Amino acid sequence: MRGPFVTGTGGVGPLGTGIVWPPPGPISNEPRVPADLPLREGFPPQSTRWLDGASLWWAHAARQALAHLLPGEIPASGQAVGQSWGPTAPVVALERGIWSEGPGAMNPALFPFTAGNAPAGQASLLLGLTGPSLTLLAKEASGLAALVEASRLMACGAAVTMVAGGTDELDPLLLQVLKPLRGRGARPPGEGAYALLLERDPGPRRPLARVAGWGGTARPCEPHVFPVDAGALLDDLAAAVGRSAGWGPSSADVVALPADTPFLEGEAEEWRRRRAPGAEALLFQ
């Protein structure tokens, strides 16, 4: 299998460029982006006026990752970025106004909260990228979904280089939504963006890693209701990855497990001990 290969990275978050985790202490009403983080520097002011934090973070993370390419190779690059949250109350309010009264009724104060303020599209404009541009909303799997879609675009020849990753911003409304859904002891919500530069053929550049395979699976369930048998779900996912990568869980060195939901965390750890006992557990939010 020829890749894709990871040849560059980028990251940005509330604590400064290159840092995505952890967030800066307990959640408060204080600004979560420090004044000395120049999010808007380097971009035309008129282009960033209505951008939300997630779009600005992604543009910076993508620019860092693209710096590993030669200048002439950057414009043809594509990107795929995942966001955890999309249809929030401000989005619904804005879309209701547009639907009933037309685009002229759009409230610009709500624009920074909308899915229309998509990080991938905004970064394409700010960075001058002409390749495929995708913003995905897949909840906790958004960043991984972006990696998969970027790999698929490269495999079918639609792009030679892609920037893929995830970004998330927590406005006060989302913090209210998350609080009752998270159990005690859960990791604090994180904000920021990370980007991986993927190349089909890195040439003389030394790859940092190779994406060997990917897979996806799901079970029909009501919102915020987890599948009864999480082990079976993970078995299907491992089989899907194995079909494209040519290896199974027993050969894995590290298994990433969800760590913000006690029920699912316990089920996933039990699955790791049973199916991949030699792999180290990497917990993620």
C-alpha positions as a Markdown table, in Angstrom:
| # | Residue | x | y | z |
|---|---|---|---|---|
| 1 | Met | 0.0 | 0.0 | 0.0 |
| 2 | Arg | 1.4 | 3.4 | -1.0 |
| 3 | Gly | 0.4 | 5.6 | 1.9 |
| 4 | Pro | -0.8 | 8.2 | 2.4 |
| 5 | Phe | 2.2 | 9.4 | 4.4 |
| 6 | Val | 2.1 | 12.0 | 7.1 |
| 7 | Thr | 4.9 | 14.5 | 6.4 |
| 8 | Gly | 4.0 | 17.5 | 8.4 |
| 9 | Thr | 1.9 | 18.7 | 11.4 |
| 10 | Gly | 0.4 | 21.8 | 12.8 |
| 11 | Gly | -1.5 | 22.7 | 16.0 |
| 12 | Val | -2.9 | 25.7 | 17.7 |
| 13 | Gly | -5.0 | 26.2 | 20.9 |
| 14 | Pro | -5.9 | 28.5 | 23.7 |
| 15 | Leu | -2.5 | 28.3 | 25.3 |
| 16 | Gly | -0.6 | 29.3 | 22.1 |
| 17 | Thr | 0.6 | 28.0 | 18.8 |
| 18 | Gly | 1.5 | 24.3 | 18.8 |
| 19 | Ile | -0.5 | 23.5 | 22.0 |
| 20 | Val | -3.9 | 21.9 | 21.8 |
| 21 | Trp | -4.2 | 20.3 | 25.2 |
| 22 | Pro | -4.9 | 20.9 | 28.1 |
| 23 | Pro | -7.3 | 23.9 | 28.3 |
| 24 | Pro | -6.1 | 26.9 | 30.4 |
| 25 | Gly | -7.6 | 25.8 | 33.8 |
| 26 | Pro | -11.2 | 25.8 | 35.0 |
| 27 | Ile | -13.8 | 27.1 | 32.6 |
| 28 | Ser | -14.8 | 30.7 | 33.3 |
| 29 | Asn | -16.2 | 33.8 | 31.7 |
| 30 | Glu | -12.6 | 35.0 | 30.9 |
| 31 | Pro | -11.5 | 35.0 | 27.2 |
| 32 | Arg | -10.1 | 31.6 | 26.4 |
| 33 | Val | -7.8 | 32.9 | 23.7 |
| 34 | Pro | -5.0 | 35.1 | 25.3 |
| 35 | Ala | -4.3 | 38.5 | 23.7 |
| 36 | Asp | -0.7 | 37.5 | 22.8 |
| 37 | Leu | -1.9 | 34.7 | 20.5 |
| 38 | Pro | -2.0 | 36.5 | 17.1 |
| 39 | Leu | -4.8 | 34.6 | 15.5 |
| 40 | Arg | -5.6 | 37.3 | 13.0 |
| 41 | Glu | -2.1 | 38.3 | 12.0 |
| 42 | Gly | -1.0 | 37.3 | 8.6 |
| 43 | Phe | -4.5 | 37.2 | 7.1 |
| 44 | Pro | -6.5 | 40.1 | 5.5 |
| 45 | Pro | -8.5 | 41.8 | 8.3 |
| 46 | Gln | -11.7 | 42.0 | 6.2 |
| 47 | Ser | -11.5 | 38.2 | 5.7 |
| 48 | Thr | -11.4 | 37.4 | 9.4 |
| 49 | Arg | -13.9 | 39.8 | 10.7 |
| 50 | Trp | -16.7 | 37.3 | 11.2 |
| 51 | Leu | -14.6 | 34.1 | 11.6 |
| 52 | Asp | -15.1 | 32.0 | 14.7 |
| 53 | Gly | -12.3 | 30.6 | 16.8 |
| 54 | Ala | -12.5 | 27.2 | 15.2 |
| 55 | Ser | -12.0 | 28.6 | 11.7 |
| 56 | Leu | -9.0 | 30.8 | 12.8 |
| 57 | Trp | -7.4 | 27.9 | 14.7 |
| 58 | Trp | -7.8 | 25.6 | 11.7 |
| 59 | Ala | -6.3 | 28.1 | 9.3 |
| 60 | His | -3.3 | 28.5 | 11.5 |
| 61 | Ala | -2.8 | 24.8 | 12.1 |
| 62 | Ala | -3.2 | 24.1 | 8.3 |
| 63 | Arg | -0.7 | 26.8 | 7.5 |
| 64 | Gln | 1.8 | 25.3 | 9.9 |
| 65 | Ala | 1.4 | 21.8 | 8.4 |
| 66 | Leu | 1.6 | 23.1 | 4.8 |
| 67 | Ala | 4.9 | 24.8 | 5.7 |
| 68 | His | 6.6 | 21.4 | 5.1 |
| 69 | Leu | 5.8 | 21.7 | 1.4 |
| 70 | Leu | 7.7 | 23.7 | -1.2 |
| 71 | Pro | 5.9 | 27.0 | -1.9 |
| 72 | Gly | 4.9 | 26.0 | -5.4 |
| 73 | Glu | 3.3 | 22.8 | -4.1 |
| 74 | Ile | 1.0 | 24.5 | -1.6 |
| 75 | Pro | -1.8 | 26.0 | -3.8 |
| 76 | Ala | -2.9 | 22.6 | -5.2 |
| 77 | Ser | -3.3 | 21.1 | -1.8 |
| 78 | Gly | -6.8 | 20.1 | -0.5 |
| 79 | Gln | -8.1 | 19.8 | 3.0 |
| 80 | Ala | -10.6 | 17.9 | 5.2 |
| 81 | Val | -11.4 | 19.1 | 8.7 |
| 82 | Gly | -13.8 | 17.7 | 11.3 |
| 83 | Gln | -15.9 | 19.7 | 13.8 |
| 84 | Ser | -17.6 | 18.1 | 16.7 |
| 85 | Trp | -20.6 | 20.4 | 16.9 |
| 86 | Gly | -22.9 | 21.8 | 14.2 |
| 87 | Pro | -26.6 | 22.2 | 14.7 |
| 88 | Thr | -26.6 | 24.4 | 17.8 |
| 89 | Ala | -29.4 | 26.8 | 18.8 |
| 90 | Pro | -27.8 | 29.8 | 17.1 |
| 91 | Val | -27.5 | 27.8 | 13.8 |
| 92 | Val | -31.1 | 26.8 | 14.0 |
| 93 | Ala | -32.2 | 30.4 | 14.7 |
| 94 | Leu | -30.2 | 31.7 | 11.8 |
| 95 | Glu | -31.4 | 29.1 | 9.3 |
| 96 | Arg | -35.0 | 29.6 | 10.4 |
| 97 | Gly | -34.7 | 33.3 | 9.5 |
| 98 | Ile | -33.2 | 32.6 | 6.1 |
| 99 | Trp | -35.8 | 29.9 | 5.4 |
| 100 | Ser | -38.8 | 32.2 | 6.2 |
| 101 | Glu | -37.5 | 35.6 | 5.0 |
| 102 | Gly | -34.7 | 34.9 | 2.6 |
| 103 | Pro | -30.9 | 35.4 | 2.8 |
| 104 | Gly | -31.3 | 39.1 | 3.6 |
| 105 | Ala | -32.7 | 38.2 | 7.0 |
| 106 | Met | -29.5 | 36.5 | 8.1 |
| 107 | Asn | -28.3 | 38.0 | 11.4 |
| 108 | Pro | -24.6 | 38.6 | 11.2 |
| 109 | Ala | -24.2 | 38.3 | 14.9 |
| 110 | Leu | -25.1 | 34.6 | 14.6 |
| 111 | Phe | -22.8 | 34.0 | 11.7 |
| 112 | Pro | -19.7 | 33.0 | 13.7 |
| 113 | Phe | -21.7 | 30.1 | 15.2 |
| 114 | Thr | -22.9 | 28.6 | 12.0 |
| 115 | Ala | -21.8 | 25.6 | 10.0 |
| 116 | Gly | -21.7 | 28.0 | 7.1 |
| 117 | Asn | -18.6 | 29.5 | 8.7 |
| 118 | Ala | -16.9 | 26.2 | 7.8 |
| 119 | Pro | -13.2 | 26.0 | 8.7 |
| 120 | Ala | -12.2 | 24.2 | 5.5 |
| 121 | Gly | -13.8 | 26.7 | 3.2 |
| 122 | Gln | -12.4 | 29.7 | 5.2 |
| 123 | Ala | -8.9 | 28.2 | 5.2 |
| 124 | Ser | -9.1 | 27.7 | 1.4 |
| 125 | Leu | -9.8 | 31.4 | 1.0 |
| 126 | Leu | -7.2 | 32.6 | 3.5 |
| 127 | Leu | -4.4 | 30.2 | 2.3 |
| 128 | Gly | -5.2 | 30.2 | -1.4 |
| 129 | Leu | -5.8 | 26.5 | -1.7 |
| 130 | Thr | -7.5 | 25.1 | -4.8 |
| 131 | Gly | -7.8 | 21.4 | -3.9 |
| 132 | Pro | -10.8 | 19.6 | -2.5 |
| 133 | Ser | -12.2 | 21.3 | 0.6 |
| 134 | Leu | -14.4 | 19.4 | 3.1 |
| 135 | Thr | -15.8 | 20.2 | 6.5 |
| 136 | Leu | -17.3 | 17.2 | 8.3 |
| 137 | Leu | -19.5 | 17.1 | 11.4 |
| 138 | Ala | -19.2 | 13.6 | 13.0 |
| 139 | Lys | -19.1 | 14.4 | 16.7 |
| 140 | Glu | -16.2 | 12.8 | 18.6 |
| 141 | Ala | -15.0 | 11.0 | 15.4 |
| 142 | Ser | -14.8 | 14.2 | 13.3 |
| 143 | Gly | -11.0 | 14.4 | 13.2 |
| 144 | Leu | -10.7 | 10.7 | 12.3 |
| 145 | Ala | -13.5 | 11.1 | 9.7 |
| 146 | Ala | -11.6 | 13.9 | 8.1 |
| 147 | Leu | -8.4 | 11.8 | 7.9 |
| 148 | Val | -10.4 | 9.0 | 6.2 |
| 149 | Glu | -12.0 | 11.3 | 3.7 |
| 150 | Ala | -8.7 | 12.9 | 2.9 |
| 151 | Ser | -7.1 | 9.4 | 2.4 |
| 152 | Arg | -10.0 | 8.4 | 0.1 |
| 153 | Leu | -9.6 | 11.6 | -2.1 |
| 154 | Met | -5.8 | 10.8 | -2.4 |
| 155 | Ala | -6.4 | 7.2 | -3.2 |
| 156 | Cys | -8.8 | 8.0 | -6.1 |
| 157 | Gly | -6.4 | 10.6 | -7.5 |
| 158 | Ala | -8.5 | 13.7 | -6.7 |
| 159 | Ala | -5.6 | 15.2 | -4.7 |
| 160 | Val | -1.9 | 14.6 | -4.3 |
| 161 | Thr | -1.6 | 16.4 | -1.0 |
| 162 | Met | -4.2 | 16.9 | 1.7 |
| 163 | Val | -4.3 | 18.6 | 5.1 |
| 164 | Ala | -6.5 | 16.7 | 7.5 |
| 165 | Gly | -7.4 | 17.1 | 11.1 |
| 166 | Gly | -9.9 | 18.5 | 13.5 |
| 167 | Thr | -10.9 | 21.7 | 15.3 |
| 168 | Asp | -13.4 | 22.6 | 18.1 |
| 169 | Glu | -14.5 | 25.7 | 19.8 |
| 170 | Leu | -16.8 | 25.8 | 22.9 |
| 171 | Asp | -19.1 | 28.8 | 23.0 |
| 172 | Pro | -21.1 | 29.3 | 26.2 |
| 173 | Leu | -24.1 | 27.6 | 24.8 |
| 174 | Leu | -22.2 | 24.4 | 24.0 |
| 175 | Leu | -20.7 | 24.4 | 27.5 |
| 176 | Gln | -24.3 | 24.4 | 28.9 |
| 177 | Val | -25.2 | 21.5 | 26.6 |
| 178 | Leu | -22.1 | 19.5 | 27.5 |
| 179 | Lys | -22.3 | 19.9 | 31.3 |
| 180 | Pro | -25.3 | 17.6 | 32.0 |
| 181 | Leu | -24.1 | 15.0 | 29.5 |
| 182 | Arg | -20.6 | 14.5 | 31.0 |
| 183 | Gly | -20.1 | 12.4 | 34.1 |
| 184 | Arg | -18.0 | 13.2 | 37.1 |
| 185 | Gly | -14.3 | 12.9 | 36.6 |
| 186 | Ala | -14.5 | 13.5 | 32.9 |
| 187 | Arg | -11.7 | 15.3 | 31.2 |
| 188 | Pro | -12.3 | 19.0 | 30.7 |
| 189 | Pro | -13.5 | 20.0 | 27.1 |
| 190 | Gly | -10.6 | 21.0 | 24.9 |
| 191 | Glu | -10.4 | 23.7 | 22.3 |
| 192 | Gly | -8.1 | 24.1 | 19.4 |
| 193 | Ala | -7.1 | 22.5 | 16.1 |
| 194 | Tyr | -4.6 | 20.0 | 14.8 |
| 195 | Ala | -3.6 | 19.3 | 11.2 |
| 196 | Leu | -1.7 | 16.5 | 9.5 |
| 197 | Leu | -0.1 | 17.0 | 6.0 |
| 198 | Leu | -0.8 | 13.8 | 4.0 |
| 199 | Glu | 1.1 | 13.0 | 0.8 |
| 200 | Arg | 0.6 | 10.2 | -1.6 |
| 201 | Asp | 4.3 | 10.1 | -2.5 |
| 202 | Pro | 6.6 | 12.2 | -0.2 |
| 203 | Gly | 9.6 | 11.8 | -2.5 |
| 204 | Pro | 12.8 | 12.9 | -0.7 |
| 205 | Arg | 10.9 | 14.1 | 2.4 |
| 206 | Arg | 11.0 | 11.7 | 5.3 |
| 207 | Pro | 7.5 | 10.6 | 6.4 |
| 208 | Leu | 6.5 | 10.9 | 10.0 |
| 209 | Ala | 4.0 | 8.0 | 9.7 |
| 210 | Arg | 2.0 | 6.1 | 7.2 |
| 211 | Val | -1.8 | 5.6 | 7.2 |
| 212 | Ala | -2.1 | 1.9 | 6.7 |
| 213 | Gly | -5.8 | 1.5 | 6.8 |
| 214 | Trp | -9.1 | 2.9 | 8.1 |
| 215 | Gly | -12.6 | 1.7 | 8.7 |
| 216 | Gly | -16.0 | 2.9 | 10.0 |
| 217 | Thr | -19.0 | 1.4 | 11.6 |
| 218 | Ala | -22.1 | 2.4 | 13.5 |
| 219 | Arg | -25.2 | 1.1 | 15.2 |
| 220 | Pro | -28.7 | 2.8 | 15.0 |
| 221 | Cys | -29.3 | 4.5 | 18.4 |
| 222 | Glu | -31.1 | 7.4 | 19.8 |
| 223 | Pro | -29.2 | 10.6 | 20.4 |
| 224 | His | -26.8 | 10.3 | 23.4 |
| 225 | Val | -27.8 | 6.6 | 23.9 |
| 226 | Phe | -24.8 | 4.3 | 23.5 |
| 227 | Pro | -25.0 | 0.9 | 21.9 |
| 228 | Val | -25.8 | -2.0 | 24.2 |
| 229 | Asp | -22.8 | -4.1 | 23.0 |
| 230 | Ala | -19.8 | -1.8 | 22.6 |
| 231 | Gly | -17.5 | -4.8 | 22.1 |
| 232 | Ala | -19.4 | -5.9 | 19.0 |
| 233 | Leu | -19.1 | -2.4 | 17.6 |
| 234 | Leu | -15.4 | -2.3 | 18.2 |
| 235 | Asp | -15.0 | -5.8 | 16.6 |
| 236 | Asp | -16.7 | -4.5 | 13.5 |
| 237 | Leu | -14.4 | -1.5 | 13.4 |
| 238 | Ala | -11.3 | -3.6 | 13.9 |
| 239 | Ala | -12.4 | -5.9 | 11.0 |
| 240 | Ala | -13.0 | -2.9 | 8.7 |
| 241 | Val | -9.5 | -1.6 | 9.5 |
| 242 | Gly | -8.0 | -5.0 | 9.0 |
| 243 | Arg | -9.5 | -5.4 | 5.6 |
| 244 | Ser | -7.7 | -2.3 | 4.3 |
| 245 | Ala | -4.5 | -2.5 | 6.4 |
| 246 | Gly | -3.9 | -6.2 | 6.3 |
| 247 | Trp | -3.4 | -6.6 | 10.0 |
| 248 | Gly | -5.5 | -7.1 | 13.1 |
| 249 | Pro | -5.8 | -5.8 | 16.7 |
| 250 | Ser | -3.3 | -8.4 | 17.9 |
| 251 | Ser | -0.5 | -6.6 | 16.0 |
| 252 | Ala | -1.3 | -3.1 | 17.3 |
| 253 | Asp | 1.1 | -1.3 | 19.5 |
| 254 | Val | -1.3 | 1.4 | 20.7 |
| 255 | Val | -5.1 | 1.5 | 20.9 |
| 256 | Ala | -6.9 | 4.8 | 21.3 |
| 257 | Leu | -9.9 | 4.5 | 23.7 |
| 258 | Pro | -12.6 | 7.1 | 24.6 |
| 259 | Ala | -12.2 | 8.5 | 28.1 |
| 260 | Asp | -15.0 | 10.9 | 28.6 |
| 261 | Thr | -17.9 | 8.5 | 29.0 |
| 262 | Pro | -17.5 | 6.0 | 31.9 |
| 263 | Phe | -19.7 | 3.3 | 30.4 |
| 264 | Leu | -18.0 | 3.3 | 27.0 |
| 265 | Glu | -14.5 | 3.7 | 28.6 |
| 266 | Gly | -15.0 | 0.5 | 30.6 |
| 267 | Glu | -16.3 | -1.5 | 27.7 |
| 268 | Ala | -13.5 | -0.3 | 25.4 |
| 269 | Glu | -10.8 | -1.2 | 28.0 |
| 270 | Glu | -12.3 | -4.7 | 28.4 |
| 271 | Trp | -12.3 | -5.1 | 24.6 |
| 272 | Arg | -8.6 | -4.0 | 24.4 |
| 273 | Arg | -7.6 | -6.6 | 27.0 |
| 274 | Arg | -9.4 | -9.3 | 25.2 |
| 275 | Arg | -8.5 | -8.5 | 21.6 |
| 276 | Ala | -5.2 | -6.5 | 21.8 |
| 277 | Pro | -3.6 | -7.4 | 25.1 |
| 278 | Gly | -0.2 | -6.3 | 24.0 |
| 279 | Ala | -1.2 | -2.8 | 23.0 |
| 280 | Glu | -0.9 | 0.2 | 25.2 |
| 281 | Ala | -4.1 | 2.1 | 25.9 |
| 282 | Leu | -4.1 | 5.8 | 24.8 |
| 283 | Leu | -7.1 | 7.7 | 26.3 |
| 284 | Phe | -8.6 | 10.5 | 24.4 |
| 285 | Gln | -11.5 | 12.9 | 25.0 |
